[in-house]
């Protein structure tokens, strides 16, 4: 028993020492760095040879463990420009686990941009743009550019110009905008500037002057979308609070002036806000009655923003799309249109124009059939009116 007790700590101690010694031998970034640098020096500027060397070295050296050291050598060590991207592509395709480490390295470098010369920053911006275009890294790395000190000194905005030029040159603005939306960066570009310069006007002028009008237009459009969402949310809240129609109309008109939103755009926002202001009945036979009651209440609001034929047509198309997208409303379409005709929101001319040529494909056959008798009545009424005028003459 005593012998067994004495052996236990001895064995455990030996095992612990062995592990510690092995750990020390395995983790040696200096040795790893020397091996990589020596190999890169031997390959020279031959990028094919560089790629082969890095590919082969992954079998001998522990890339998983030394990912940070590896990318410090490759990125900060001067392999900047378009061609080396092919090397990074091959390396990351071959050793997929390096992808995350590579992205973290780029994030880290962006945080320390002030430590680079202007020339080095420009090269890094070009490289980052190409890597983003190729999908090697996520647009979430742009978060590093929102660092307060970088923003305050104008480093972030200047770097972003070079980066976006490189990115758009490789792809196009649609690809860039899709990548930004994917990670929620599409509404954060204003943060490249200090708070006192964080306006759409300043952003637009800065990037347009730098030759990136498409980025300025994208940011302006995103701000406009954001403003519309906020407006719709506020409208719904005003309706739920029971604000008077007079006050709601005054608020909407003021917002139209401030944001330069057209009447055609505004009527779409008003329609969506009205239809989102209530909890709809799940039964099809009851939802029509509920919709008619609601739209009777808000018809003066709809009328206030359909002063033009194009606005009326926009509203009618919104109604068609809404009734198609919300299946319980399929049978309600004709009743809604007739109600709004009687409330002088939709004119006879616009309804006939919609019926003959301006409808969209959504639910077309169903809605045209629903409207057939009413359209015939409108045409007959129009003919009677014309003949009465002729008789009067």
C-alpha positions as CSV (number, residue, x, y, z in Angstrom):
1,X,0.0,0.0,0.0
2,X,2.8,2.4,1.0
3,X,4.8,1.5,-2.2
4,X,1.8,2.3,-4.3
5,X,1.3,5.7,-2.6
6,X,4.9,6.6,-3.1
7,X,4.8,5.8,-6.8
8,X,1.8,8.0,-7.6
9,X,3.4,11.4,-7.1
10,X,6.6,10.3,-8.9
11,X,4.7,9.2,-12.0
12,X,2.4,12.2,-12.0
13,X,5.4,14.5,-11.6
14,X,7.2,12.9,-14.6
15,X,4.1,13.2,-16.7
16,X,3.7,16.8,-15.8
17,X,7.3,17.7,-16.6
18,X,7.1,15.9,-19.9
19,X,4.0,17.8,-20.9
20,X,5.6,21.1,-19.9
21,X,8.8,20.4,-21.8
22,X,6.8,19.3,-24.9
23,X,4.6,22.4,-24.7
24,X,7.7,24.7,-24.6
25,X,9.2,22.9,-27.6
26,X,6.0,23.1,-29.6
27,X,5.2,26.8,-29.0
28,X,8.1,28.8,-30.4
29,X,6.9,31.6,-32.6
30,X,10.5,32.9,-33.0
31,X,11.6,29.6,-34.6
32,X,8.5,29.5,-36.7
33,X,9.1,33.1,-37.9
34,X,12.7,32.3,-38.8
35,X,11.6,29.2,-40.8
36,X,9.0,31.2,-42.8
37,X,11.2,34.2,-43.4
38,X,14.1,32.1,-44.5
39,X,11.9,30.2,-47.0
40,X,10.4,33.4,-48.3
41,X,13.8,34.9,-48.8
42,X,14.8,31.9,-50.9
43,X,11.7,32.1,-53.1
44,X,12.3,35.8,-53.8
45,X,9.6,37.6,-55.8
46,X,8.4,34.4,-57.6
47,X,4.8,34.3,-56.3
48,X,4.2,30.8,-57.6
49,X,7.3,29.6,-55.6
50,X,6.0,31.5,-52.6
51,X,2.6,29.8,-52.8
52,X,4.3,26.3,-53.2
53,X,6.6,27.0,-50.2
54,X,3.7,28.1,-48.0
55,X,1.6,25.2,-49.1
56,X,4.4,22.7,-48.3
57,X,5.3,24.4,-45.0
58,X,1.9,23.8,-43.7
59,X,2.6,20.1,-43.5
60,X,5.8,20.7,-41.4
61,X,4.9,23.7,-39.4
62,X,1.9,24.3,-37.1
63,X,-0.1,26.9,-39.0
64,X,-3.1,26.5,-36.7
65,X,-1.0,27.4,-33.7
66,X,1.1,30.2,-35.4
67,X,-1.7,31.8,-37.5
68,X,-1.1,35.2,-36.0
69,X,2.6,35.1,-36.5
70,X,2.2,33.8,-40.1
71,X,-0.1,36.7,-41.1
72,X,2.1,39.2,-39.3
73,X,4.9,38.1,-41.7
74,X,2.8,37.9,-44.8
75,X,0.6,41.1,-44.4
76,X,2.7,43.5,-42.3
77,X,5.9,42.1,-43.9
78,X,5.2,43.8,-47.2
79,X,3.2,41.3,-49.4
80,X,0.8,44.0,-50.4
81,X,-0.8,44.6,-53.8
82,X,-3.0,42.6,-56.2
83,X,-0.9,39.6,-57.1
84,X,-0.2,38.4,-53.5
85,X,-3.9,38.0,-53.1
86,X,-3.6,34.9,-55.2
87,X,-1.2,33.5,-52.6
88,X,-3.6,34.2,-49.8
89,X,-6.4,32.6,-51.7
90,X,-4.4,29.4,-52.3
91,X,-3.2,29.3,-48.7
92,X,-6.7,29.8,-47.2
93,X,-8.3,27.3,-49.6
94,X,-5.7,24.8,-48.6
95,X,-5.8,25.4,-44.9
96,X,-9.4,26.5,-44.3
97,X,-8.9,27.0,-40.6
98,X,-6.7,30.0,-41.3
99,X,-9.6,32.0,-42.6
100,X,-10.7,33.3,-39.2
101,X,-7.2,34.1,-38.1
102,X,-6.6,36.0,-41.3
103,X,-9.7,38.1,-40.7
104,X,-8.6,38.8,-37.1
105,X,-5.2,39.9,-38.4
106,X,-6.7,42.4,-40.8
107,X,-9.0,43.8,-38.0
108,X,-5.9,44.2,-35.8
109,X,-4.0,46.0,-38.6
110,X,-6.8,48.4,-39.2
111,X,-6.9,49.4,-35.5
112,X,-3.2,50.4,-35.7
113,X,-3.3,52.3,-39.0
114,X,-1.7,55.3,-37.3
115,X,1.5,53.2,-37.0
116,X,1.8,52.9,-40.8
117,X,3.1,55.5,-43.2
118,X,0.6,57.0,-45.7
119,X,2.1,54.8,-48.5
120,X,1.8,51.7,-46.4
121,X,-1.8,52.6,-45.5
122,X,-2.7,53.1,-49.1
123,X,-1.2,49.6,-50.0
124,X,-3.1,48.0,-47.1
125,X,-6.3,49.7,-48.2
126,X,-5.9,48.4,-51.7
127,X,-5.2,44.9,-50.5
128,X,-8.2,45.0,-48.1
129,X,-10.5,46.1,-50.9
130,X,-9.3,43.2,-53.1
131,X,-9.7,40.7,-50.2
132,X,-13.3,42.0,-49.6
133,X,-14.1,41.7,-53.3
134,X,-12.8,38.1,-53.4
135,X,-14.8,37.2,-50.3
136,X,-11.6,36.3,-48.3
137,X,-12.7,38.5,-45.4
138,X,-16.1,39.8,-44.2
139,X,-17.1,43.4,-44.4
140,X,-17.4,43.3,-40.6
141,X,-13.7,44.2,-40.5
142,X,-14.8,47.7,-41.3
143,X,-15.9,48.0,-37.6
144,X,-12.2,48.6,-36.8
145,X,-12.4,51.9,-38.8
146,X,-15.0,53.3,-36.4
147,X,-12.3,53.6,-33.8
148,X,-12.7,57.0,-32.2
149,X,-9.1,58.1,-32.6
150,X,-8.8,57.0,-36.2
151,X,-12.1,58.8,-37.0
152,X,-11.1,62.0,-35.2
153,X,-7.9,62.3,-37.1
154,X,-9.5,61.6,-40.5
155,X,-7.5,58.4,-41.0
156,X,-10.6,56.2,-41.3
157,X,-12.3,58.3,-44.0
158,X,-9.0,58.6,-46.1
159,X,-8.4,54.8,-45.7
160,X,-12.0,54.1,-46.7
161,X,-11.7,56.0,-49.9
162,X,-8.8,53.8,-51.1
163,X,-10.4,50.6,-49.8
164,X,-13.8,51.3,-51.6
165,X,-12.1,52.3,-54.8
166,X,-10.2,49.0,-54.8
167,X,-13.3,47.0,-53.9
168,X,-15.5,48.6,-56.5
169,X,-12.8,48.4,-59.1
170,X,-12.7,44.6,-58.6
171,X,-16.5,44.1,-58.4
172,X,-19.2,46.9,-58.5
173,X,-21.3,48.9,-56.1
174,X,-24.1,46.3,-56.1
175,X,-21.6,43.7,-54.8
176,X,-20.3,46.1,-52.2
177,X,-23.8,47.1,-51.0
178,X,-24.8,43.4,-50.7
179,X,-21.7,42.6,-48.6
180,X,-22.4,45.6,-46.4
181,X,-26.0,44.7,-45.9
182,X,-25.1,41.1,-45.0
183,X,-23.2,42.2,-41.9
184,X,-25.3,45.3,-41.0
185,X,-22.7,47.8,-42.1
186,X,-24.9,49.5,-44.8
187,X,-26.3,52.0,-42.3
188,X,-23.0,52.7,-40.4
189,X,-20.9,54.4,-43.1
190,X,-21.5,57.8,-41.6
191,X,-19.5,56.7,-38.5
192,X,-16.3,57.1,-40.6
193,X,-16.7,60.8,-39.7
194,X,-16.7,62.6,-36.3
195,X,-20.1,63.3,-34.8
196,X,-20.1,67.0,-35.9
197,X,-19.6,65.9,-39.5
198,X,-21.9,62.9,-39.6
199,X,-24.4,64.1,-42.1
200,X,-25.5,62.8,-45.5
201,X,-24.4,66.1,-47.1
202,X,-20.8,65.9,-45.8
203,X,-20.5,62.2,-46.6
204,X,-21.8,62.8,-50.1
205,X,-19.4,65.7,-50.8
206,X,-16.4,63.9,-49.3
207,X,-16.8,60.7,-51.3
208,X,-18.1,62.4,-54.5
209,X,-15.0,64.7,-54.5
210,X,-12.9,61.6,-54.1
211,X,-14.4,60.0,-57.2
212,X,-16.8,57.6,-55.4
213,X,-20.2,59.1,-56.4
214,X,-21.8,55.6,-56.5
215,X,-20.9,55.1,-52.8
216,X,-22.4,58.6,-52.0
217,X,-25.6,57.6,-53.8
218,X,-25.7,54.3,-52.0
219,X,-25.3,56.0,-48.6
220,X,-27.9,58.6,-49.4
221,X,-30.4,55.9,-50.5
222,X,-29.7,54.0,-47.3
223,X,-30.4,57.1,-45.2
224,X,-33.6,57.7,-47.2
225,X,-34.7,54.1,-46.5
226,X,-33.9,54.6,-42.8
227,X,-35.9,57.8,-42.7
228,X,-38.9,56.2,-44.4
229,X,-38.9,53.3,-41.8
230,X,-38.7,55.9,-39.0
231,X,-41.6,57.9,-40.5
232,X,-43.7,54.8,-40.9
233,X,-43.0,53.8,-37.3
234,X,-44.0,57.3,-36.1
235,X,-47.2,57.3,-38.1
236,X,-48.2,53.9,-36.7
237,X,-47.6,55.2,-33.2
238,X,-49.6,58.4,-33.8
239,X,-52.5,56.3,-35.1
240,X,-52.3,54.0,-32.1
241,X,-52.3,57.0,-29.8
242,X,-55.5,58.2,-31.5
243,X,-54.0,61.5,-32.8
244,X,-56.4,63.6,-34.9
245,X,-56.2,63.2,-38.7
246,X,-55.5,66.9,-39.0
247,X,-52.4,66.6,-36.8
248,X,-51.2,63.4,-38.6
249,X,-51.6,65.2,-42.0
250,X,-49.7,68.2,-40.8
251,X,-46.9,66.0,-39.5
252,X,-46.6,64.1,-42.8
253,X,-46.6,67.3,-44.8
254,X,-43.8,68.7,-42.6
255,X,-41.8,65.5,-43.0
256,X,-42.2,65.7,-46.8
257,X,-40.7,69.1,-46.8
258,X,-37.8,68.1,-44.5
259,X,-36.9,64.9,-46.3
260,X,-37.9,65.8,-49.9
261,X,-40.0,62.7,-50.1
262,X,-42.3,62.7,-53.2
263,X,-46.1,62.4,-52.9
264,X,-45.9,59.0,-54.8
265,X,-43.4,57.6,-52.2
266,X,-45.4,59.1,-49.3
267,X,-48.7,57.6,-50.2
268,X,-47.0,54.2,-50.2
269,X,-45.7,54.9,-46.6
270,X,-49.2,56.1,-45.5
271,X,-51.0,53.1,-46.9
272,X,-48.5,50.7,-45.2
273,X,-48.8,52.6,-41.9
274,X,-52.6,52.5,-42.0
275,X,-52.7,48.8,-42.8
276,X,-50.2,48.0,-40.1
277,X,-52.0,50.0,-37.4
278,X,-54.4,47.2,-36.4
279,X,-54.4,43.5,-35.6
280,X,-56.3,41.8,-38.5
281,X,-59.0,39.2,-38.0
282,X,-58.0,35.7,-39.1
283,X,-61.4,35.0,-40.7
284,X,-61.6,36.0,-44.4
285,X,-65.3,36.9,-44.2
286,X,-64.7,39.3,-41.3
287,X,-61.4,40.9,-42.5
288,X,-63.2,42.7,-45.4
289,X,-65.6,44.3,-43.0
290,X,-62.7,45.3,-40.7
291,X,-60.7,46.8,-43.6
292,X,-63.7,48.8,-44.9
293,X,-64.3,50.3,-41.4
294,X,-60.6,51.2,-41.0
295,X,-60.2,52.7,-44.5
296,X,-63.4,54.8,-44.1
297,X,-61.8,56.3,-41.0
298,X,-58.5,57.1,-42.7
299,X,-59.7,58.0,-46.2
300,X,-59.1,61.7,-45.5
301,X,-55.5,60.9,-44.8
302,X,-55.1,58.9,-48.0
303,X,-56.9,61.7,-49.9
304,X,-54.5,64.3,-48.6
305,X,-51.6,62.6,-50.4
306,X,-53.2,61.6,-53.7
307,X,-53.5,65.1,-55.3
308,X,-51.8,63.8,-58.4
309,X,-52.9,61.0,-60.8
310,X,-49.6,59.3,-60.4
311,X,-50.1,59.2,-56.6
312,X,-53.5,57.7,-57.1
313,X,-52.1,55.0,-59.4
314,X,-49.3,54.3,-56.9
315,X,-51.9,53.8,-54.2
316,X,-54.0,51.5,-56.4
317,X,-51.0,49.4,-57.2
318,X,-50.1,49.2,-53.5
319,X,-53.7,48.0,-52.7
320,X,-53.4,45.3,-55.5
321,X,-50.0,44.1,-54.1
322,X,-51.3,44.1,-50.5
323,X,-54.4,42.1,-51.3
324,X,-52.3,39.6,-53.2
325,X,-49.6,39.2,-50.6
326,X,-52.1,38.9,-47.8
327,X,-54.4,36.0,-48.9
328,X,-57.3,36.9,-46.6
329,X,-57.7,40.2,-48.6
330,X,-58.0,38.6,-52.0
331,X,-61.8,39.0,-52.0
332,X,-61.7,42.5,-50.4
333,X,-59.9,44.2,-53.3
334,X,-63.0,45.4,-55.3
335,X,-64.8,46.6,-52.1
336,X,-61.7,48.6,-51.0
337,X,-61.4,50.3,-54.5
338,X,-65.1,51.2,-54.6
339,X,-64.9,52.6,-51.1
340,X,-61.9,54.8,-52.0
341,X,-63.7,55.9,-55.3
342,X,-66.7,57.0,-53.3
343,X,-64.4,58.8,-50.8
344,X,-62.9,60.7,-53.8
345,X,-59.4,59.2,-53.1
346,X,-59.3,57.3,-56.4
347,X,-60.6,58.8,-59.6
348,X,-62.5,57.2,-62.4
349,X,-59.7,57.9,-64.9
350,X,-57.1,56.2,-62.7
351,X,-59.2,53.1,-62.1
352,X,-59.9,52.7,-65.8
353,X,-56.2,53.3,-66.6
354,X,-55.2,50.6,-64.0
355,X,-57.8,48.2,-65.4
356,X,-56.7,48.6,-69.1
357,X,-53.0,48.9,-68.9
358,X,-51.3,49.8,-65.6
359,X,-52.1,46.8,-63.3
360,X,-49.2,44.5,-62.2
361,X,-49.1,40.7,-62.5
362,X,-49.9,39.9,-58.9
363,X,-53.4,38.4,-58.8
364,X,-54.1,40.1,-62.1
365,X,-56.8,37.6,-63.3
366,X,-58.6,37.5,-60.0
367,X,-58.7,41.3,-59.5
368,X,-59.6,42.2,-63.1
369,X,-62.6,39.8,-62.8
370,X,-63.6,41.4,-59.5
371,X,-63.5,44.8,-61.0
372,X,-65.2,44.0,-64.3
373,X,-68.8,45.0,-63.4
374,X,-67.6,48.2,-61.6
375,X,-65.5,49.2,-64.6
376,X,-68.4,48.6,-67.0
377,X,-70.6,50.8,-64.7
378,X,-67.8,53.5,-64.8
379,X,-67.6,53.4,-68.6
380,X,-71.4,53.6,-68.9
381,X,-71.6,56.5,-66.5
382,X,-68.9,58.3,-68.5
383,X,-70.7,57.7,-71.8
384,X,-74.0,59.0,-70.2
385,X,-72.2,62.0,-68.9
386,X,-70.7,62.8,-72.3
387,X,-74.1,62.4,-74.1
388,X,-75.7,64.7,-71.6
389,X,-73.0,67.3,-72.2
390,X,-73.6,67.0,-76.0
391,X,-77.4,67.4,-75.6
392,X,-76.8,70.4,-73.4
393,X,-74.6,72.0,-76.1
